[in-house]
Amino acid sequence: MGDTFFSPFFELLVGVDYIRKMIEEGKEANEIKRMWKTDVERFKVQRTPYLLYEEY
């Protein structure tokens, strides 16, 4: 895929560089999703004090 596909904007959109690296290494989609899910769960905990409304 290389630099043509992975412009600097790609990492700006996803917010991390490990997704690009994992794709380039040929990792399976499920493995990438598992790692991404861990980050999402960590973010949900981190944002809790700043929520204006209760989450359902």
mmCIF entry with sequence, helices, sheets and N, C-alpha, C, O atoms, coordinates in Angstrom:
data_MODEL
# 
_entry.id   MODEL 
# 
_entity.id                         1 
_entity.type                       polymer 
_entity.pdbx_number_of_molecules   1 
# 
_entity_poly.entity_id                      1 
_entity_poly.type                           'polypeptide(L)' 
_entity_poly.nstd_linkage                   no 
_entity_poly.nstd_monomer                   no 
_entity_poly.pdbx_seq_one_letter_code       MGDTFFSPFFELLVGVDYIRKMIEEGKEANEIKRMWKTDVERFKVQRTPYLLYEEY 
_entity_poly.pdbx_seq_one_letter_code_can   MGDTFFSPFFELLVGVDYIRKMIEEGKEANEIKRMWKTDVERFKVQRTPYLLYEEY 
_entity_poly.pdbx_strand_id                 A 
# 
loop_
_entity_poly_seq.entity_id 
_entity_poly_seq.num 
_entity_poly_seq.mon_id 
_entity_poly_seq.hetero 
1 1  MET n 
1 2  GLY n 
1 3  ASP n 
1 4  THR n 
1 5  PHE n 
1 6  PHE n 
1 7  SER n 
1 8  PRO n 
1 9  PHE n 
1 10 PHE n 
1 11 GLU n 
1 12 LEU n 
1 13 LEU n 
1 14 VAL n 
1 15 GLY n 
1 16 VAL n 
1 17 ASP n 
1 18 TYR n 
1 19 ILE n 
1 20 ARG n 
1 21 LYS n 
1 22 MET n 
1 23 ILE n 
1 24 GLU n 
1 25 GLU n 
1 26 GLY n 
1 27 LYS n 
1 28 GLU n 
1 29 ALA n 
1 30 ASN n 
1 31 GLU n 
1 32 ILE n 
1 33 LYS n 
1 34 ARG n 
1 35 MET n 
1 36 TRP n 
1 37 LYS n 
1 38 THR n 
1 39 ASP n 
1 40 VAL n 
1 41 GLU n 
1 42 ARG n 
1 43 PHE n 
1 44 LYS n 
1 45 VAL n 
1 46 GLN n 
1 47 ARG n 
1 48 THR n 
1 49 PRO n 
1 50 TYR n 
1 51 LEU n 
1 52 LEU n 
1 53 TYR n 
1 54 GLU n 
1 55 GLU n 
1 56 TYR n 
# 
_struct_asym.id          A 
_struct_asym.entity_id   1 
# 
loop_
_struct_conf.conf_type_id 
_struct_conf.id 
_struct_conf.pdbx_PDB_helix_id 
_struct_conf.beg_label_comp_id 
_struct_conf.beg_label_asym_id 
_struct_conf.beg_label_seq_id 
_struct_conf.pdbx_beg_PDB_ins_code 
_struct_conf.end_label_comp_id 
_struct_conf.end_label_asym_id 
_struct_conf.end_label_seq_id 
_struct_conf.pdbx_end_PDB_ins_code 
_struct_conf.beg_auth_comp_id 
_struct_conf.beg_auth_asym_id 
_struct_conf.beg_auth_seq_id 
_struct_conf.end_auth_comp_id 
_struct_conf.end_auth_asym_id 
_struct_conf.end_auth_seq_id 
_struct_conf.pdbx_PDB_helix_class 
_struct_conf.details 
_struct_conf.pdbx_PDB_helix_length 
HELX_P HELX_P1 AA1 GLY A 2  ? PHE A 5  ? GLY A 2  PHE A 5  1 ? 4  
HELX_P HELX_P2 AA2 PRO A 8  ? VAL A 14 ? PRO A 8  VAL A 14 1 ? 7  
HELX_P HELX_P3 AA3 TYR A 18 ? GLU A 24 ? TYR A 18 GLU A 24 1 ? 7  
HELX_P HELX_P4 AA4 ALA A 29 ? ARG A 47 ? ALA A 29 ARG A 47 1 ? 19 
HELX_P HELX_P5 AA5 THR A 48 ? TYR A 50 ? THR A 48 TYR A 50 5 ? 3  
# 
_struct_conf_type.id          HELX_P 
_struct_conf_type.criteria    ? 
_struct_conf_type.reference   ? 
# 
loop_
_atom_site.group_PDB 
_atom_site.id 
_atom_site.type_symbol 
_atom_site.label_atom_id 
_atom_site.label_alt_id 
_atom_site.label_comp_id 
_atom_site.label_asym_id 
_atom_site.label_entity_id 
_atom_site.label_seq_id 
_atom_site.pdbx_PDB_ins_code 
_atom_site.Cartn_x 
_atom_site.Cartn_y 
_atom_site.Cartn_z 
_atom_site.occupancy 
_atom_site.B_iso_or_equiv 
_atom_site.pdbx_formal_charge 
_atom_site.auth_seq_id 
_atom_site.auth_comp_id 
_atom_site.auth_asym_id 
_atom_site.auth_atom_id 
_atom_site.pdbx_PDB_model_num 
ATOM 1   N N  . MET A 1 1  ? 0.838   -1.194 0.000  1.00 0.00 ? 1  MET A N  1 
ATOM 2   C CA . MET A 1 1  ? 0.000   0.000  0.000  1.00 0.00 ? 1  MET A CA 1 
ATOM 3   C C  . MET A 1 1  ? 0.875   1.247  0.000  1.00 0.00 ? 1  MET A C  1 
ATOM 4   O O  . MET A 1 1  ? 0.745   2.094  -0.884 1.00 0.00 ? 1  MET A O  1 
ATOM 5   N N  . GLY A 1 2  ? 1.740   1.365  0.955  1.00 0.00 ? 2  GLY A N  1 
ATOM 6   C CA . GLY A 1 2  ? 2.744   2.417  0.929  1.00 0.00 ? 2  GLY A CA 1 
ATOM 7   C C  . GLY A 1 2  ? 2.241   3.807  1.240  1.00 0.00 ? 2  GLY A C  1 
ATOM 8   O O  . GLY A 1 2  ? 1.138   4.000  1.752  1.00 0.00 ? 2  GLY A O  1 
ATOM 9   N N  . ASP A 1 3  ? 3.094   4.780  0.912  1.00 0.00 ? 3  ASP A N  1 
ATOM 10  C CA . ASP A 1 3  ? 2.827   6.182  1.232  1.00 0.00 ? 3  ASP A CA 1 
ATOM 11  C C  . ASP A 1 3  ? 1.660   6.763  0.456  1.00 0.00 ? 3  ASP A C  1 
ATOM 12  O O  . ASP A 1 3  ? 1.040   7.727  0.905  1.00 0.00 ? 3  ASP A O  1 
ATOM 13  N N  . THR A 1 4  ? 1.348   6.192  -0.705 1.00 0.00 ? 4  THR A N  1 
ATOM 14  C CA . THR A 1 4  ? 0.237   6.706  -1.497 1.00 0.00 ? 4  THR A CA 1 
ATOM 15  C C  . THR A 1 4  ? -1.080  6.528  -0.752 1.00 0.00 ? 4  THR A C  1 
ATOM 16  O O  . THR A 1 4  ? -1.909  7.438  -0.726 1.00 0.00 ? 4  THR A O  1 
ATOM 17  N N  . PHE A 1 5  ? -1.272  5.368  -0.150 1.00 0.00 ? 5  PHE A N  1 
ATOM 18  C CA . PHE A 1 5  ? -2.506  5.105  0.590  1.00 0.00 ? 5  PHE A CA 1 
ATOM 19  C C  . PHE A 1 5  ? -2.485  5.765  1.959  1.00 0.00 ? 5  PHE A C  1 
ATOM 20  O O  . PHE A 1 5  ? -3.472  6.368  2.382  1.00 0.00 ? 5  PHE A O  1 
ATOM 21  N N  . PHE A 1 6  ? -1.359  5.648  2.646  1.00 0.00 ? 6  PHE A N  1 
ATOM 22  C CA . PHE A 1 6  ? -1.262  6.150  4.010  1.00 0.00 ? 6  PHE A CA 1 
ATOM 23  C C  . PHE A 1 6  ? -0.679  7.560  4.038  1.00 0.00 ? 6  PHE A C  1 
ATOM 24  O O  . PHE A 1 6  ? 0.483   7.760  4.393  1.00 0.00 ? 6  PHE A O  1 
ATOM 25  N N  . SER A 1 7  ? -1.489  8.513  3.664  1.00 0.00 ? 7  SER A N  1 
ATOM 26  C CA . SER A 1 7  ? -1.065  9.910  3.754  1.00 0.00 ? 7  SER A CA 1 
ATOM 27  C C  . SER A 1 7  ? -1.092  10.329 5.225  1.00 0.00 ? 7  SER A C  1 
ATOM 28  O O  . SER A 1 7  ? -1.669  9.624  6.053  1.00 0.00 ? 7  SER A O  1 
ATOM 29  N N  . PRO A 1 8  ? -0.479  11.462 5.561  1.00 0.00 ? 8  PRO A N  1 
ATOM 30  C CA . PRO A 1 8  ? -0.543  11.938 6.947  1.00 0.00 ? 8  PRO A CA 1 
ATOM 31  C C  . PRO A 1 8  ? -1.989  12.094 7.445  1.00 0.00 ? 8  PRO A C  1 
ATOM 32  O O  . PRO A 1 8  ? -2.250  12.011 8.645  1.00 0.00 ? 8  PRO A O  1 
ATOM 33  N N  . PHE A 1 9  ? -2.906  12.315 6.530  1.00 0.00 ? 9  PHE A N  1 
ATOM 34  C CA . PHE A 1 9  ? -4.307  12.488 6.903  1.00 0.00 ? 9  PHE A CA 1 
ATOM 35  C C  . PHE A 1 9  ? -4.894  11.196 7.476  1.00 0.00 ? 9  PHE A C  1 
ATOM 36  O O  . PHE A 1 9  ? -5.795  11.250 8.313  1.00 0.00 ? 9  PHE A O  1 
ATOM 37  N N  . PHE A 1 10 ? -4.398  10.039 7.039  1.00 0.00 ? 10 PHE A N  1 
ATOM 38  C CA . PHE A 1 10 ? -4.893  8.752  7.543  1.00 0.00 ? 10 PHE A CA 1 
ATOM 39  C C  . PHE A 1 10 ? -4.728  8.669  9.055  1.00 0.00 ? 10 PHE A C  1 
ATOM 40  O O  . PHE A 1 10 ? -5.676  8.339  9.769  1.00 0.00 ? 10 PHE A O  1 
ATOM 41  N N  . GLU A 1 11 ? -3.534  8.966  9.543  1.00 0.00 ? 11 GLU A N  1 
ATOM 42  C CA . GLU A 1 11 ? -3.289  8.897  10.986 1.00 0.00 ? 11 GLU A CA 1 
ATOM 43  C C  . GLU A 1 11 ? -4.052  9.979  11.734 1.00 0.00 ? 11 GLU A C  1 
ATOM 44  O O  . GLU A 1 11 ? -4.443  9.779  12.884 1.00 0.00 ? 11 GLU A O  1 
ATOM 45  N N  . LEU A 1 12 ? -4.265  11.112 11.100 1.00 0.00 ? 12 LEU A N  1 
ATOM 46  C CA . LEU A 1 12 ? -5.070  12.159 11.723 1.00 0.00 ? 12 LEU A CA 1 
ATOM 47  C C  . LEU A 1 12 ? -6.506  11.663 11.913 1.00 0.00 ? 12 LEU A C  1 
ATOM 48  O O  . LEU A 1 12 ? -7.123  11.920 12.947 1.00 0.00 ? 12 LEU A O  1 
ATOM 49  N N  . LEU A 1 13 ? -7.026  10.962 10.930 1.00 0.00 ? 13 LEU A N  1 
ATOM 50  C CA . LEU A 1 13 ? -8.392  10.434 11.019 1.00 0.00 ? 13 LEU A CA 1 
ATOM 51  C C  . LEU A 1 13 ? -8.528  9.362  12.090 1.00 0.00 ? 13 LEU A C  1 
ATOM 52  O O  . LEU A 1 13 ? -9.485  9.379  12.865 1.00 0.00 ? 13 LEU A O  1 
ATOM 53  N N  . VAL A 1 14 ? -7.581  8.428  12.143 1.00 0.00 ? 14 VAL A N  1 
ATOM 54  C CA . VAL A 1 14 ? -7.707  7.327  13.097 1.00 0.00 ? 14 VAL A CA 1 
ATOM 55  C C  . VAL A 1 14 ? -7.141  7.678  14.461 1.00 0.00 ? 14 VAL A C  1 
ATOM 56  O O  . VAL A 1 14 ? -7.482  7.036  15.454 1.00 0.00 ? 14 VAL A O  1 
ATOM 57  N N  . GLY A 1 15 ? -6.282  8.687  14.525 1.00 0.00 ? 15 GLY A N  1 
ATOM 58  C CA . GLY A 1 15 ? -5.792  9.175  15.809 1.00 0.00 ? 15 GLY A CA 1 
ATOM 59  C C  . GLY A 1 15 ? -4.585  8.460  16.386 1.00 0.00 ? 15 GLY A C  1 
ATOM 60  O O  . GLY A 1 15 ? -4.051  8.884  17.411 1.00 0.00 ? 15 GLY A O  1 
ATOM 61  N N  . VAL A 1 16 ? -4.147  7.388  15.751 1.00 0.00 ? 16 VAL A N  1 
ATOM 62  C CA . VAL A 1 16 ? -2.984  6.629  16.229 1.00 0.00 ? 16 VAL A CA 1 
ATOM 63  C C  . VAL A 1 16 ? -2.199  6.101  15.027 1.00 0.00 ? 16 VAL A C  1 
ATOM 64  O O  . VAL A 1 16 ? -2.725  6.020  13.917 1.00 0.00 ? 16 VAL A O  1 
ATOM 65  N N  . ASP A 1 17 ? -0.942  5.745  15.263 1.00 0.00 ? 17 ASP A N  1 
ATOM 66  C CA . ASP A 1 17 ? -0.143  5.209  14.160 1.00 0.00 ? 17 ASP A CA 1 
ATOM 67  C C  . ASP A 1 17 ? -0.122  3.686  14.106 1.00 0.00 ? 17 ASP A C  1 
ATOM 68  O O  . ASP A 1 17 ? 0.241   3.108  13.081 1.00 0.00 ? 17 ASP A O  1 
ATOM 69  N N  . TYR A 1 18 ? -0.506  3.030  15.200 1.00 0.00 ? 18 TYR A N  1 
ATOM 70  C CA . TYR A 1 18 ? -0.378  1.572  15.225 1.00 0.00 ? 18 TYR A CA 1 
ATOM 71  C C  . TYR A 1 18 ? -1.317  0.878  14.240 1.00 0.00 ? 18 TYR A C  1 
ATOM 72  O O  . TYR A 1 18 ? -1.025  -0.237 13.807 1.00 0.00 ? 18 TYR A O  1 
ATOM 73  N N  . ILE A 1 19 ? -2.428  1.502  13.879 1.00 0.00 ? 19 ILE A N  1 
ATOM 74  C CA . ILE A 1 19 ? -3.342  0.879  12.924 1.00 0.00 ? 19 ILE A CA 1 
ATOM 75  C C  . ILE A 1 19 ? -2.673  0.780  11.557 1.00 0.00 ? 19 ILE A C  1 
ATOM 76  O O  . ILE A 1 19 ? -2.728  -0.266 10.909 1.00 0.00 ? 19 ILE A O  1 
ATOM 77  N N  . ARG A 1 20 ? -2.045  1.858  11.124 1.00 0.00 ? 20 ARG A N  1 
ATOM 78  C CA . ARG A 1 20 ? -1.316  1.836  9.851  1.00 0.00 ? 20 ARG A CA 1 
ATOM 79  C C  . ARG A 1 20 ? -0.225  0.770  9.888  1.00 0.00 ? 20 ARG A C  1 
ATOM 80  O O  . ARG A 1 20 ? -0.074  -0.004 8.943  1.00 0.00 ? 20 ARG A O  1 
ATOM 81  N N  . LYS A 1 21 ? 0.531   0.733  10.976 1.00 0.00 ? 21 LYS A N  1 
ATOM 82  C CA . LYS A 1 21 ? 1.627   -0.232 11.098 1.00 0.00 ? 21 LYS A CA 1 
ATOM 83  C C  . LYS A 1 21 ? 1.105   -1.665 11.055 1.00 0.00 ? 21 LYS A C  1 
ATOM 84  O O  . LYS A 1 21 ? 1.708   -2.529 10.418 1.00 0.00 ? 21 LYS A O  1 
ATOM 85  N N  . MET A 1 22 ? -0.002  -1.916 11.726 1.00 0.00 ? 22 MET A N  1 
ATOM 86  C CA . MET A 1 22 ? -0.565  -3.269 11.750 1.00 0.00 ? 22 MET A CA 1 
ATOM 87  C C  . MET A 1 22 ? -1.062  -3.683 10.364 1.00 0.00 ? 22 MET A C  1 
ATOM 88  O O  . MET A 1 22 ? -0.908  -4.839 9.969  1.00 0.00 ? 22 MET A O  1 
ATOM 89  N N  . ILE A 1 23 ? -1.655  -2.746 9.630  1.00 0.00 ? 23 ILE A N  1 
ATOM 90  C CA . ILE A 1 23 ? -2.101  -3.041 8.263  1.00 0.00 ? 23 ILE A CA 1 
ATOM 91  C C  . ILE A 1 23 ? -0.897  -3.359 7.392  1.00 0.00 ? 23 ILE A C  1 
ATOM 92  O O  . ILE A 1 23 ? -0.915  -4.328 6.633  1.00 0.00 ? 23 ILE A O  1 
ATOM 93  N N  . GLU A 1 24 ? 0.149   -2.547 7.497  1.00 0.00 ? 24 GLU A N  1 
ATOM 94  C CA . GLU A 1 24 ? 1.356   -2.773 6.701  1.00 0.00 ? 24 GLU A CA 1 
ATOM 95  C C  . GLU A 1 24 ? 2.023   -4.105 7.050  1.00 0.00 ? 24 GLU A C  1 
ATOM 96  O O  . GLU A 1 24 ? 2.632   -4.736 6.187  1.00 0.00 ? 24 GLU A O  1 
ATOM 97  N N  . GLU A 1 25 ? 1.911   -4.532 8.301  1.00 0.00 ? 25 GLU A N  1 
ATOM 98  C CA . GLU A 1 25 ? 2.486   -5.811 8.729  1.00 0.00 ? 25 GLU A CA 1 
ATOM 99  C C  . GLU A 1 25 ? 1.612   -6.999 8.331  1.00 0.00 ? 25 GLU A C  1 
ATOM 100 O O  . GLU A 1 25 ? 2.005   -8.152 8.511  1.00 0.00 ? 25 GLU A O  1 
ATOM 101 N N  . GLY A 1 26 ? 0.431   -6.713 7.793  1.00 0.00 ? 26 GLY A N  1 
ATOM 102 C CA . GLY A 1 26 ? -0.454  -7.782 7.344  1.00 0.00 ? 26 GLY A CA 1 
ATOM 103 C C  . GLY A 1 26 ? -1.263  -8.429 8.453  1.00 0.00 ? 26 GLY A C  1 
ATOM 104 O O  . GLY A 1 26 ? -1.696  -9.574 8.320  1.00 0.00 ? 26 GLY A O  1 
ATOM 105 N N  . LYS A 1 27 ? -1.471  -7.709 9.540  1.00 0.00 ? 27 LYS A N  1 
ATOM 106 C CA . LYS A 1 27 ? -2.258  -8.250 10.658 1.00 0.00 ? 27 LYS A CA 1 
ATOM 107 C C  . LYS A 1 27 ? -3.708  -8.444 10.229 1.00 0.00 ? 27 LYS A C  1 
ATOM 108 O O  . LYS A 1 27 ? -4.211  -7.747 9.347  1.00 0.00 ? 27 LYS A O  1 
ATOM 109 N N  . GLU A 1 28 ? -4.360  -9.394 10.862 1.00 0.00 ? 28 GLU A N  1 
ATOM 110 C CA . GLU A 1 28 ? -5.767  -9.674 10.581 1.00 0.00 ? 28 GLU A CA 1 
ATOM 111 C C  . GLU A 1 28 ? -6.648  -8.542 11.109 1.00 0.00 ? 28 GLU A C  1 
ATOM 112 O O  . GLU A 1 28 ? -6.309  -7.885 12.094 1.00 0.00 ? 28 GLU A O  1 
ATOM 113 N N  . ALA A 1 29 ? -7.779  -8.324 10.445 1.00 0.00 ? 29 ALA A N  1 
ATOM 114 C CA . ALA A 1 29 ? -8.703  -7.263 10.843 1.00 0.00 ? 29 ALA A CA 1 
ATOM 115 C C  . ALA A 1 29 ? -9.190  -7.457 12.277 1.00 0.00 ? 29 ALA A C  1 
ATOM 116 O O  . ALA A 1 29 ? -9.329  -6.487 13.022 1.00 0.00 ? 29 ALA A O  1 
ATOM 117 N N  . ASN A 1 30 ? -9.448  -8.702 12.665 1.00 0.00 ? 30 ASN A N  1 
ATOM 118 C CA . ASN A 1 30 ? -9.931  -8.961 14.027 1.00 0.00 ? 30 ASN A CA 1 
ATOM 119 C C  . ASN A 1 30 ? -8.905  -8.558 15.078 1.00 0.00 ? 30 ASN A C  1 
ATOM 120 O O  . ASN A 1 30 ? -9.271  -8.068 16.147 1.00 0.00 ? 30 ASN A O  1 
ATOM 121 N N  . GLU A 1 31 ? -7.633  -8.760 14.785 1.00 0.00 ? 31 GLU A N  1 
ATOM 122 C CA . GLU A 1 31 ? -6.579  -8.372 15.722 1.00 0.00 ? 31 GLU A CA 1 
ATOM 123 C C  . GLU A 1 31 ? -6.519  -6.850 15.869 1.00 0.00 ? 31 GLU A C  1 
ATOM 124 O O  . GLU A 1 31 ? -6.348  -6.330 16.971 1.00 0.00 ? 31 GLU A O  1 
ATOM 125 N N  . ILE A 1 32 ? -6.660  -6.150 14.751 1.00 0.00 ? 32 ILE A N  1 
ATOM 126 C CA . ILE A 1 32 ? -6.663  -4.684 14.776 1.00 0.00 ? 32 ILE A CA 1 
ATOM 127 C C  . ILE A 1 32 ? -7.875  -4.189 15.553 1.00 0.00 ? 32 ILE A C  1 
ATOM 128 O O  . ILE A 1 32 ? -7.759  -3.261 16.354 1.00 0.00 ? 32 ILE A O  1 
ATOM 129 N N  . LYS A 1 33 ? -9.036  -4.795 15.328 1.00 0.00 ? 33 LYS A N  1 
ATOM 130 C CA . LYS A 1 33 ? -10.256 -4.398 16.036 1.00 0.00 ? 33 LYS A CA 1 
ATOM 131 C C  . LYS A 1 33 ? -10.136 -4.614 17.536 1.00 0.00 ? 33 LYS A C  1 
ATOM 132 O O  . LYS A 1 33 ? -10.594 -3.784 18.321 1.00 0.00 ? 33 LYS A O  1 
ATOM 133 N N  . ARG A 1 34 ? -9.519  -5.727 17.943 1.00 0.00 ? 34 ARG A N  1 
ATOM 134 C CA . ARG A 1 34 ? -9.344  -5.993 19.380 1.00 0.00 ? 34 ARG A CA 1 
ATOM 135 C C  . ARG A 1 34 ? -8.502  -4.904 20.033 1.00 0.00 ? 34 ARG A C  1 
ATOM 136 O O  . ARG A 1 34 ? -8.827  -4.420 21.117 1.00 0.00 ? 34 ARG A O  1 
ATOM 137 N N  . MET A 1 35 ? -7.429  -4.528 19.370 1.00 0.00 ? 35 MET A N  1 
ATOM 138 C CA . MET A 1 35 ? -6.555  -3.505 19.933 1.00 0.00 ? 35 MET A CA 1 
ATOM 139 C C  . MET A 1 35 ? -7.276  -2.157 19.968 1.00 0.00 ? 35 MET A C  1 
ATOM 140 O O  . MET A 1 35 ? -7.163  -1.411 20.941 1.00 0.00 ? 35 MET A O  1 
ATOM 141 N N  . TRP A 1 36 ? -8.006  -1.855 18.917 1.00 0.00 ? 36 TRP A N  1 
ATOM 142 C CA . TRP A 1 36 ? -8.740  -0.604 18.825 1.00 0.00 ? 36 TRP A CA 1 
ATOM 143 C C  . TRP A 1 36 ? -9.824  -0.561 19.902 1.00 0.00 ? 36 TRP A C  1 
ATOM 144 O O  . TRP A 1 36 ? -10.056 0.481  20.514 1.00 0.00 ? 36 TRP A O  1 
ATOM 145 N N  . LYS A 1 37 ? -10.484 -1.696 20.130 1.00 0.00 ? 37 LYS A N  1 
ATOM 146 C CA . LYS A 1 37 ? -11.546 -1.755 21.136 1.00 0.00 ? 37 LYS A CA 1 
ATOM 147 C C  . LYS A 1 37 ? -10.998 -1.439 22.528 1.00 0.00 ? 37 LYS A C  1 
ATOM 148 O O  . LYS A 1 37 ? -11.663 -0.775 23.323 1.00 0.00 ? 37 LYS A O  1 
ATOM 149 N N  . THR A 1 38 ? -9.801  -1.906 22.818 1.00 0.00 ? 38 THR A N  1 
ATOM 150 C CA . THR A 1 38 ? -9.157  -1.609 24.097 1.00 0.00 ? 38 THR A CA 1 
ATOM 151 C C  . THR A 1 38 ? -8.982  -0.105 24.264 1.00 0.00 ? 38 THR A C  1 
ATOM 152 O O  . THR A 1 38 ? -9.241  0.438  25.338 1.00 0.00 ? 38 THR A O  1 
ATOM 153 N N  . ASP A 1 39 ? -8.545  0.567  23.206 1.00 0.00 ? 39 ASP A N  1 
ATOM 154 C CA . ASP A 1 39 ? -8.378  2.022  23.254 1.00 0.00 ? 39 ASP A CA 1 
ATOM 155 C C  . ASP A 1 39 ? -9.714  2.734  23.459 1.00 0.00 ? 39 ASP A C  1 
ATOM 156 O O  . ASP A 1 39 ? -9.793  3.714  24.200 1.00 0.00 ? 39 ASP A O  1 
ATOM 157 N N  . VAL A 1 40 ? -10.752 2.243  22.806 1.00 0.00 ? 40 VAL A N  1 
ATOM 158 C CA . VAL A 1 40 ? -12.080 2.852  22.938 1.00 0.00 ? 40 VAL A CA 1 
ATOM 159 C C  . VAL A 1 40 ? -12.576 2.730  24.377 1.00 0.00 ? 40 VAL A C  1 
ATOM 160 O O  . VAL A 1 40 ? -13.103 3.690  24.940 1.00 0.00 ? 40 VAL A O  1 
ATOM 161 N N  . GLU A 1 41 ? -12.408 1.563  24.964 1.00 0.00 ? 41 GLU A N  1 
ATOM 162 C CA . GLU A 1 41 ? -12.838 1.367  26.352 1.00 0.00 ? 41 GLU A CA 1 
ATOM 163 C C  . GLU A 1 41 ? -12.061 2.282  27.300 1.00 0.00 ? 41 GLU A C  1 
ATOM 164 O O  . GLU A 1 41 ? -12.636 2.842  28.233 1.00 0.00 ? 41 GLU A O  1 
ATOM 165 N N  . ARG A 1 42 ? -10.781 2.431  27.066 1.00 0.00 ? 42 ARG A N  1 
ATOM 166 C CA . ARG A 1 42 ? -9.956  3.317  27.890 1.00 0.00 ? 42 ARG A CA 1 
ATOM 167 C C  . ARG A 1 42 ? -10.433 4.770  27.745 1.00 0.00 ? 42 ARG A C  1 
ATOM 168 O O  . ARG A 1 42 ? -10.482 5.513  28.725 1.00 0.00 ? 42 ARG A O  1 
ATOM 169 N N  . PHE A 1 43 ? -10.781 5.164  26.521 1.00 0.00 ? 43 PHE A N  1 
ATOM 170 C CA . PHE A 1 43 ? -11.276 6.517  26.281 1.00 0.00 ? 43 PHE A CA 1 
ATOM 171 C C  . PHE A 1 43 ? -12.608 6.753  26.993 1.00 0.00 ? 43 PHE A C  1 
ATOM 172 O O  . PHE A 1 43 ? -12.830 7.829  27.548 1.00 0.00 ? 43 PHE A O  1 
ATOM 173 N N  . LYS A 1 44 ? -13.490 5.761  26.982 1.00 0.00 ? 44 LYS A N  1 
ATOM 174 C CA . LYS A 1 44 ? -14.789 5.909  27.646 1.00 0.00 ? 44 LYS A CA 1 
ATOM 175 C C  . LYS A 1 44 ? -14.625 6.179  29.135 1.00 0.00 ? 44 LYS A C  1 
ATOM 176 O O  . LYS A 1 44 ? -15.362 6.981  29.708 1.00 0.00 ? 44 LYS A O  1 
ATOM 177 N N  . VAL A 1 45 ? -13.670 5.516  29.757 1.00 0.00 ? 45 VAL A N  1 
ATOM 178 C CA . VAL A 1 45 ? -13.405 5.744  31.180 1.00 0.00 ? 45 VAL A CA 1 
ATOM 179 C C  . VAL A 1 45 ? -12.826 7.141  31.385 1.00 0.00 ? 45 VAL A C  1 
ATOM 180 O O  . VAL A 1 45 ? -13.204 7.852  32.316 1.00 0.00 ? 45 VAL A O  1 
ATOM 181 N N  . GLN A 1 46 ? -11.915 7.520  30.511 1.00 0.00 ? 46 GLN A N  1 
ATOM 182 C CA . GLN A 1 46 ? -11.237 8.812  30.620 1.00 0.00 ? 46 GLN A CA 1 
ATOM 183 C C  . GLN A 1 46 ? -12.211 9.986  30.469 1.00 0.00 ? 46 GLN A C  1 
ATOM 184 O O  . GLN A 1 46 ? -12.050 11.015 31.126 1.00 0.00 ? 46 GLN A O  1 
ATOM 185 N N  . ARG A 1 47 ? -13.205 9.836  29.617 1.00 0.00 ? 47 ARG A N  1 
ATOM 186 C CA . ARG A 1 47 ? -14.115 10.950 29.326 1.00 0.00 ? 47 ARG A CA 1 
ATOM 187 C C  . ARG A 1 47 ? -15.226 11.113 30.356 1.00 0.00 ? 47 ARG A C  1 
ATOM 188 O O  . ARG A 1 47 ? -15.878 12.156 30.388 1.00 0.00 ? 47 ARG A O  1 
ATOM 189 N N  . THR A 1 48 ? -15.456 10.116 31.190 1.00 0.00 ? 48 THR A N  1 
ATOM 190 C CA . THR A 1 48 ? -16.576 10.100 32.128 1.00 0.00 ? 48 THR A CA 1 
ATOM 191 C C  . THR A 1 48 ? -16.728 11.387 32.932 1.00 0.00 ? 48 THR A C  1 
ATOM 192 O O  . THR A 1 48 ? -17.848 11.888 33.036 1.00 0.00 ? 48 THR A O  1 
ATOM 193 N N  . PRO A 1 49 ? -15.669 11.949 33.504 1.00 0.00 ? 49 PRO A N  1 
ATOM 194 C CA . PRO A 1 49 ? -15.853 13.163 34.308 1.00 0.00 ? 49 PRO A CA 1 
ATOM 195 C C  . PRO A 1 49 ? -16.346 14.376 33.503 1.00 0.00 ? 49 PRO A C  1 
ATOM 196 O O  . PRO A 1 49 ? -16.811 15.358 34.082 1.00 0.00 ? 49 PRO A O  1 
ATOM 197 N N  . TYR A 1 50 ? -16.245 14.305 32.188 1.00 0.00 ? 50 TYR A N  1 
ATOM 198 C CA . TYR A 1 50 ? -16.586 15.455 31.351 1.00 0.00 ? 50 TYR A CA 1 
ATOM 199 C C  . TYR A 1 50 ? -17.943 15.343 30.669 1.00 0.00 ? 50 TYR A C  1 
ATOM 200 O O  . TYR A 1 50 ? -18.364 16.275 29.984 1.00 0.00 ? 50 TYR A O  1 
ATOM 201 N N  . LEU A 1 51 ? -18.629 14.227 30.843 1.00 0.00 ? 51 LEU A N  1 
ATOM 202 C CA . LEU A 1 51 ? -19.929 14.046 30.204 1.00 0.00 ? 51 LEU A CA 1 
ATOM 203 C C  . LEU A 1 51 ? -20.968 14.966 30.842 1.00 0.00 ? 51 LEU A C  1 
ATOM 204 O O  . LEU A 1 51 ? -21.023 15.110 32.063 1.00 0.00 ? 51 LEU A O  1 
ATOM 205 N N  . LEU A 1 52 ? -21.777 15.577 30.004 1.00 0.00 ? 52 LEU A N  1 
ATOM 206 C CA . LEU A 1 52 ? -22.835 16.456 30.494 1.00 0.00 ? 52 LEU A CA 1 
ATOM 207 C C  . LEU A 1 52 ? -24.105 15.678 30.813 1.00 0.00 ? 52 LEU A C  1 
ATOM 208 O O  . LEU A 1 52 ? -24.898 16.086 31.662 1.00 0.00 ? 52 LEU A O  1 
ATOM 209 N N  . TYR A 1 53 ? -24.290 14.554 30.126 1.00 0.00 ? 53 TYR A N  1 
ATOM 210 C CA . TYR A 1 53 ? -25.499 13.760 30.300 1.00 0.00 ? 53 TYR A CA 1 
ATOM 211 C C  . TYR A 1 53 ? -25.122 12.316 30.591 1.00 0.00 ? 53 TYR A C  1 
ATOM 212 O O  . TYR A 1 53 ? -24.053 11.842 30.205 1.00 0.00 ? 53 TYR A O  1 
ATOM 213 N N  . GLU A 1 54 ? -26.016 11.637 31.275 1.00 0.00 ? 54 GLU A N  1 
ATOM 214 C CA . GLU A 1 54 ? -25.799 10.228 31.583 1.00 0.00 ? 54 GLU A CA 1 
ATOM 215 C C  . GLU A 1 54 ? -25.855 9.400  30.305 1.00 0.00 ? 54 GLU A C  1 
ATOM 216 O O  . GLU A 1 54 ? -26.698 9.631  29.437 1.00 0.00 ? 54 GLU A O  1 
ATOM 217 N N  . GLU A 1 55 ? -24.967 8.454  30.202 1.00 0.00 ? 55 GLU A N  1 
ATOM 218 C CA . GLU A 1 55 ? -24.936 7.595  29.018 1.00 0.00 ? 55 GLU A CA 1 
ATOM 219 C C  . GLU A 1 55 ? -25.891 6.423  29.206 1.00 0.00 ? 55 GLU A C  1 
ATOM 220 O O  . GLU A 1 55 ? -25.983 5.859  30.296 1.00 0.00 ? 55 GLU A O  1 
ATOM 221 N N  . TYR A 1 56 ? -26.605 6.058  28.136 1.00 0.00 ? 56 TYR A N  1 
ATOM 222 C CA . TYR A 1 56 ? -27.569 4.953  28.204 1.00 0.00 ? 56 TYR A CA 1 
ATOM 223 C C  . TYR A 1 56 ? -26.996 3.718  27.598 1.00 0.00 ? 56 TYR A C  1 
ATOM 224 O O  . TYR A 1 56 ? -27.661 2.682  27.562 1.00 0.00 ? 56 TYR A O  1 
# 
